[in-house]
Structures are given as C-alpha cells and as structure tokens.
Amino acid sequence: MPNFYILLPCSEEEKDILISDLFDAGTTGIAELDEPEGRYTLKASFDTREAASGFGVEVFEDATDWVTISHLVWKSRLVGERFYFAPSWSDEATPEGRWRIDYQDGAACGSGEHPSTRHALEAIEKYLQPGMRLLDLGCGAGILSRGARLLGAGLVVGVDVEDDSCHLTRQLSGVPVVQGMADCIASESFDIVAANISAAVLVNFADEILRIVKPDGVVVLAGFGVEEADRVKQIYGLPLLGERSEGEWSSLVFRMPAMG
C-alpha cells in the first residue's frame, strides 16, 4: 500500500506547533529537513491521501515498499549454540537442534540484531543449569526470559520500569513480571541476574543488584559502551568470568563470592 506525504516549510518558532498539529492529524512520521537561514521543511507521512490533504498543500505519493525493505534489514540469525532468532514475519524453517525465538522486528534491543542482547543470552546459555532461578532485569521484549525458560530455568522473573515492556514480556514469555527496579525484589534468591540496561542504571543500582544474587551466583551485565566497561567493573568489584565487546558495545559476567 502506498504512503502519502506533504512538505511544509516553517521557521524555528513555527516548527513545534506544526509538529504537534501533524501528530494530531494522524501523521505516521515526520522528518526535519534543514534549510538556509534557520528555516526547516517538515516531511510528514500519512496512511491516506485524505489525511495528508488536510494541510492544504500538495500531496505526494510514495510507492516505496517499506515492508519489503524492512524485511531485508531484519534478518534471522544463529545465537549461541542453541538459539535461532527470527523476525516475527519470517517463515524460514528453524535449523535442526536450535530453539526458535521470534523477535519484534523494528526494535533493535528487542531483537538478536543488538550485540547486548546476544551477548547476554550467550552468557546465560553458558552458566544457567536446569532448575536455576534467573532474574531478567530490564526485560524489555522478554528475549532473555524466553531463552532462560527454554534452557530449563526453574524460575524466571522479569523486571522493568516500563509498563509496555512488562506487558510484552508477560505476553511473549509467560513469566511473572514486576514493574520497578532491583530494589522491588525482596531478598537474595537468584542464581543468575541478567541486566541488559544502561551503565548509569547499573552503577546506581549496583548494591541492589548484588543483594539479590545468591552466593556463588552469576551476574550478567550488558547494554553499555566499551568506554563504560572499566567503570562498571570498578563499581561491582567481583571476580570476572567473561568480558566481550562488539563495535561500541560491551558486556561483563561476574561471579559472586561463595559463602564461607
């Protein structure tokens, strides 16, 4: 189905009001094009010609097949030794000996395209034994929760500050999800805590994250840049089981001290 778009020249002062009006009119997306002398042109897309025509300017038709283009970007891939990530629309057969996880294409951190997601799941695959308890902190679309369940975890619990992420993880993985952060978990009870979130959150909540890991348990941290890894290592101060980087992204795996 074709998309329709309009071009609206405006000044800096007019831009925010015009953007608000465009969203009220049902635009599906706005691109800001810089023009000379501090002016802008807003390119606003609409699903129908009727919606686009409401601004009284010429309506252009964009026949680009964005669905097909999107499908070319979001690809299936092997992750770790046992997983196969595929976009939700894919009808490709799952490779023999692999568990399939369908991801929400369009959100990098909700798919196997993002290094942080892959690194965290591969660490879980390495250290999780059947029956272990895992906390998925910053669960997002629930990929780590789904992976842990497939690996035979005895209990998986998701935690996220975003209501949409909590709902999505419950829907896709079937695990219990708590809205909040690590401090909403009552006591030390998890063999593995996996946190795929920003360095700032990992640093600010380090004490709470470590509090809920069992002695001799594993802490999987991802979602931060390579330039932030040393800071995270310093704050956590635990024996390092593994460190990985891919492009600008880094991940760390620690071991909690055993009792005694």
C-alpha positions as CSV (number, residue, x, y, z in Angstrom):
1,M,0.0,0.0,0.0
2,P,1.4,3.4,-0.9
3,N,2.2,6.1,1.6
4,F,1.5,9.8,1.2
5,Y,3.5,12.7,2.3
6,I,3.5,16.5,2.4
7,L,6.2,19.1,2.6
8,L,5.7,22.1,5.0
9,P,8.2,24.9,5.1
10,C,8.4,26.6,8.5
11,S,10.5,28.7,10.9
12,E,12.1,27.6,14.2
13,E,9.2,29.3,16.1
14,E,6.6,27.6,14.0
15,K,8.1,24.1,14.0
16,D,7.0,22.7,17.3
17,I,3.4,23.9,16.9
18,L,3.3,22.5,13.4
19,I,4.7,19.1,14.5
20,S,2.0,18.9,17.2
21,D,-0.7,19.7,14.6
22,L,0.7,17.0,12.3
23,F,0.5,14.4,15.0
24,D,-3.0,15.4,15.9
25,A,-3.8,14.9,12.2
26,G,-2.5,11.3,12.3
27,T,0.9,11.6,10.7
28,T,2.9,8.3,10.8
29,G,6.2,10.0,10.9
30,I,8.0,13.4,10.5
31,A,11.4,14.2,9.1
32,E,13.0,17.6,9.7
33,L,15.0,18.9,6.7
34,D,17.3,21.8,7.5
35,E,17.0,24.8,5.1
36,P,19.1,28.0,4.8
37,E,18.7,30.9,7.2
38,G,17.5,28.9,10.1
39,R,14.4,27.6,8.4
40,Y,13.1,24.0,8.1
41,T,10.9,21.8,5.9
42,L,8.9,19.1,7.6
43,K,8.2,16.0,5.6
44,A,5.2,14.3,7.1
45,S,3.9,10.9,6.1
46,F,0.3,9.7,6.2
47,D,-1.5,6.4,5.5
48,T,-4.2,8.0,3.3
49,R,-4.3,10.9,0.8
50,E,-7.4,12.3,2.7
51,A,-5.4,12.7,5.9
52,A,-2.5,14.3,4.2
53,S,-4.6,16.7,2.3
54,G,-5.9,18.4,5.4
55,F,-3.0,20.9,5.4
56,G,-3.9,22.4,2.1
57,V,-0.6,21.7,0.3
58,E,0.3,19.3,-2.5
59,V,0.2,15.7,-1.5
60,F,2.9,13.3,-2.9
61,E,2.6,9.6,-3.3
62,D,5.5,7.4,-2.1
63,A,5.2,3.9,-3.7
64,T,8.3,2.6,-1.9
65,D,7.6,-0.9,-0.5
66,W,8.8,-0.1,3.1
67,V,7.6,-3.5,4.3
68,T,9.9,-5.4,1.9
69,I,12.8,-3.0,2.7
70,S,12.2,-3.6,6.5
71,H,12.3,-7.4,5.8
72,L,15.6,-7.0,4.2
73,V,17.0,-5.3,7.3
74,W,15.7,-7.6,10.0
75,K,17.2,-11.0,9.3
76,S,17.3,-14.3,11.1
77,R,20.5,-15.4,12.8
78,L,22.0,-18.1,14.9
79,V,22.7,-17.0,18.5
80,G,25.0,-19.0,20.8
81,E,25.0,-22.8,20.5
82,R,21.2,-23.4,20.7
83,F,19.2,-20.4,19.7
84,Y,17.8,-19.2,16.4
85,F,16.4,-15.6,16.3
86,A,13.9,-14.8,13.6
87,P,11.7,-11.7,12.9
88,S,8.1,-12.3,13.7
89,W,7.1,-12.4,10.0
90,S,9.7,-14.9,8.9
91,D,8.5,-18.3,7.7
92,E,12.1,-19.7,7.4
93,A,12.5,-23.2,8.9
94,T,14.2,-23.4,12.3
95,P,17.6,-25.1,11.9
96,E,17.8,-28.6,13.4
97,G,18.9,-28.6,17.0
98,R,18.0,-25.0,17.6
99,W,15.3,-23.3,19.7
100,R,13.4,-20.6,17.8
101,I,12.8,-17.2,19.4
102,D,10.7,-14.8,17.3
103,Y,11.6,-11.2,17.9
104,Q,9.8,-7.9,17.5
105,D,11.4,-6.5,14.4
106,G,11.8,-2.8,14.4
107,A,13.3,-2.5,17.9
108,A,17.0,-3.2,18.0
109,C,17.2,-4.1,21.6
110,G,14.2,-6.4,21.2
111,S,16.0,-8.5,18.6
112,G,19.1,-10.5,18.1
113,E,20.5,-7.7,16.0
114,H,21.8,-5.9,19.0
115,P,25.1,-7.2,20.4
116,S,24.0,-6.6,24.0
117,T,21.0,-8.9,23.7
118,R,23.1,-11.7,22.0
119,H,26.0,-11.4,24.5
120,A,23.7,-11.6,27.5
121,L,21.8,-14.6,26.2
122,E,25.0,-16.4,25.3
123,A,26.3,-15.8,28.8
124,I,23.0,-17.2,30.2
125,E,23.3,-20.2,28.0
126,K,26.8,-20.8,29.3
127,Y,26.1,-20.6,33.0
128,L,22.4,-21.5,33.5
129,Q,21.8,-25.0,34.6
130,P,18.3,-26.6,34.6
131,G,16.3,-25.7,37.8
132,M,18.2,-22.4,38.4
133,R,16.4,-19.2,39.2
134,L,17.0,-16.2,36.9
135,L,16.1,-12.5,37.2
136,D,15.8,-10.6,33.9
137,L,16.3,-7.0,34.9
138,G,15.2,-4.5,32.2
139,C,13.4,-7.4,30.5
140,G,12.2,-5.3,27.5
141,A,10.6,-7.7,25.0
142,G,11.5,-10.7,27.2
143,I,14.0,-12.4,24.9
144,L,16.4,-13.3,27.8
145,S,13.4,-14.6,29.8
146,R,12.3,-16.8,26.9
147,G,15.8,-18.1,26.4
148,A,16.1,-18.9,30.1
149,R,12.9,-20.8,30.1
150,L,14.0,-22.9,27.0
151,L,17.2,-23.7,28.9
152,G,15.2,-25.2,31.7
153,A,15.3,-22.5,34.4
154,G,13.3,-23.4,37.4
155,L,12.0,-19.8,37.8
156,V,12.3,-16.8,35.6
157,V,11.2,-13.3,36.8
158,G,11.2,-10.2,34.7
159,V,11.6,-6.6,36.0
160,D,11.2,-3.4,34.0
161,V,10.3,0.2,34.7
162,E,8.2,0.5,31.5
163,D,4.6,-0.8,31.6
164,D,4.7,-1.7,27.9
165,S,7.8,-3.8,28.4
166,C,6.2,-5.6,31.4
167,H,3.1,-6.4,29.4
168,L,5.2,-7.6,26.4
169,T,7.4,-9.9,28.4
170,R,4.3,-11.4,30.1
171,Q,2.6,-11.9,26.8
172,L,5.6,-13.4,24.9
173,S,7.4,-15.4,27.5
174,G,4.7,-16.2,30.1
175,V,6.9,-15.3,33.1
176,P,5.9,-13.3,36.1
177,V,7.0,-9.6,35.7
178,V,7.3,-6.9,38.3
179,Q,7.3,-3.2,37.4
180,G,10.2,-1.4,39.0
181,M,13.9,-1.9,39.6
182,A,16.1,-4.3,41.5
183,D,15.0,-2.7,44.8
184,C,11.5,-4.1,44.3
185,I,12.8,-7.7,44.8
186,A,12.6,-8.7,48.4
187,S,15.6,-10.9,49.1
188,E,18.6,-12.7,47.8
189,S,17.2,-15.5,45.7
190,F,18.6,-15.7,42.2
191,D,21.3,-17.9,40.8
192,I,21.7,-15.6,37.8
193,V,20.8,-11.9,37.5
194,A,20.9,-10.6,33.9
195,A,20.7,-6.9,33.4
196,N,20.7,-5.5,29.9
197,I,20.4,-1.8,30.7
198,S,22.5,1.4,30.7
199,A,25.7,1.9,32.6
200,A,24.2,4.7,34.7
201,V,21.4,2.4,36.0
202,L,23.9,-0.5,36.6
203,V,26.1,1.8,38.6
204,N,23.3,3.5,40.6
205,F,21.7,0.2,41.5
206,A,24.8,-1.9,41.9
207,D,24.2,-2.6,45.6
208,E,20.6,-3.7,45.0
209,I,21.5,-5.9,42.1
210,L,24.2,-7.6,44.1
211,R,21.9,-8.0,47.0
212,I,19.6,-10.3,45.2
213,V,22.2,-12.7,43.8
214,K,22.9,-16.0,45.7
215,P,26.4,-16.7,46.9
216,D,28.4,-18.2,44.0
217,G,25.8,-16.9,41.7
218,V,26.4,-15.2,38.3
219,V,25.8,-11.5,37.3
220,V,25.4,-10.8,33.6
221,L,25.7,-7.2,32.6
222,A,25.2,-5.7,29.2
223,G,23.8,-2.6,27.4
224,F,26.7,-0.2,27.9
225,G,29.5,1.2,25.8
226,V,33.1,-0.1,25.7
227,E,34.2,3.2,27.3
228,E,32.0,2.5,30.3
229,A,33.1,-1.1,31.0
230,D,36.0,-0.2,33.3
231,R,33.7,2.0,35.4
232,V,31.2,-0.9,35.7
233,K,34.0,-3.3,36.7
234,Q,35.2,-1.0,39.3
235,I,31.8,-0.5,40.9
236,Y,31.0,-4.2,41.0
237,G,34.4,-5.3,42.1
238,L,33.7,-9.0,41.6
239,P,35.8,-11.8,40.0
240,L,35.4,-11.5,36.3
241,L,34.2,-14.6,34.4
242,G,34.0,-13.0,31.0
243,E,34.2,-9.8,29.0
244,R,33.1,-9.2,25.4
245,S,32.9,-6.2,23.1
246,E,31.4,-5.8,19.7
247,G,31.6,-2.5,17.9
248,E,30.8,0.1,20.5
249,W,29.0,-2.3,22.9
250,S,30.4,-4.2,25.9
251,S,29.2,-6.9,28.3
252,L,30.6,-8.3,31.5
253,V,30.0,-11.5,33.5
254,F,30.9,-11.7,37.2
255,R,30.8,-14.5,39.9
256,M,29.5,-13.7,43.4
257,P,31.7,-14.9,46.3
258,A,30.7,-18.3,47.8
259,M,29.7,-18.4,51.4
260,G,32.4,-19.1,53.9
